[in-house]
C-alpha cells in the first residue's frame, strides 16, 4: 500500500482486498468492501487477480464426489427453475413441463407425443403446483441479500421435495375461492404448503399449520409468513391423515385454540397408510 | 467443451450441458468443500447445494469478470466457509481458547495435501512462503477463519495478517505462474 493511499485514508478499506479474496471477511465487512469495490477500479482489478490466486489453492484439493451425488443433483436440476440473469429481467421462471403434469419427466420422454399420464406424479395436480409456483416467484423486485439467502434456502428445500420420486400435489378450494395447496412426498416426510385468497389477519394473529393423525394430538408444523409465502413442513409421519390451519395469537400456540379454517386430506398424496 | 461455454448453455436451460459441466467441476467443487467443511455428510450437502446453485444462477456468470472455473470455485468456497463458520460459531469460542493455550501445530496443510502434480506444486509453493504468510493464507482459505480470527490465533496485529495474506497470495502467483 502506498504512502499516498494511506494518507488519503483509503488504505484501510483497500487492505481488505486479500482477506476478501480468501473469503476471510466478516459479513458486515464483506458488504462494506463490496460497496467500495463498485467505485474503485483499481481495487476491482486487484481483487480479481488475488481471487485467481486463491482459486489455485482450490485446484489442489479436487476429489471425486460420491457417485450417488450425481443422480441427486441431476434430479434436483430437472425440478428446479432457473433465475433470470441480469439481461433477462422480464423472464418468468417456470418449472419444467413434467412438474405441471403436462409431460412425462425428462429421460422418460423418448416418445414425446405419446401421453403416459400414469408415469406422471403431478398429472392431476396442475392447480396445486401452479399455486405453489406462482407464490414462489411472485416477488422478483426489491430483494435484500438476507431475503435472497432465505429464498435460496427455501428453494433448496422445495427442490428437495419436488425431486422426490413420490412427490404429489393436492389442493382444496372453498366456495369463496380461498384455497390450500400442498406438494408432498411421503417418503421424504415433507410438504410445501401454500394458502391463497385468505384476507390478511389483524396484527397479533397468525395462520398456524397443524398435522392431524388418528388418535393423536395435532402437531404444529409452523406458522405461515404472510402473503403467499409457502411453508415447508418437515417430519411428516406417514400415518398423517390431514393438514389443518387455524388462526392463533402471534408466535403460535402449542395446541390449536380455535376451529380450523380449512383442512386438507393427505390420502391422495400417499399418506395415511 | 470448456466450462465457460457450458455455463452459457446452462444459463439457457440446457440440461445436457449441465451434465457435462457436472463432469468437469464436481470433483474440484466437492474436494474444496470437503477440505473446508471436513465432515463428509455436510460436505456432500454443501457440494450438492453449490452444484444446484450453478444451475439456478448460471445466468449471473459474467464472462467479462473472469473464468467460469474461478467463478464456480469462488462460489463453492464462499458456501463452504459460510457453513463451517455457522457450525463453528456455537462451539468455537472455548475450543479456540483451549487450542491457543496448547500452541498446536498450525501447519497441517503441508502434511494433509496428498499426491498429485497440482497438489505437489501447490505444496511446494506453499512451502516457499514464510511461515506467517503460509499460516495466514491457509487458515483463511482451507480452514475458513476470518482474518480477525487468524490474527487472534497467531497473536498478530490485524494489519500484519492482511499484509501476510496479500504477500502470500502474490508469492503463490509467482511460484505457480509457470504451471497450468
Interface residues (C-beta under 8 A of the other chain):
Chain A: X15 X16 X17 X18 X19 X21 X22 X23 X24 X25 X26 X48 X49 X50 X51 X52 X53 X54 X55 X56 X57 X58 X59 X60 X61 X62 X63 X64 X65 X66 X69 X70 X72 X73 X74 X76 X77 X78 X80 X81 X82 X83 X84 X85 X86 X87 X88 X106 X152 X155 X156 X159
Chain B: X11 X13 X15 X18 X19 X22 X26 X27 X28 X29 X30 X31 X32 X34 X35 X44 X47 X48 X49 X51 X52 X53 X55 X56 X57 X58 X59 X60 X65 X66 X69 X70 X73 X74 X76 X77 X78 X81 X113 X116 X118 X119 X121 X122 X123 X137 X138 X140 X141 X142 X144 X145 X146 X147 X148 X150 X159 X161 X162 X163 X165 X166 X168 X169 X170 X172 X173 X176
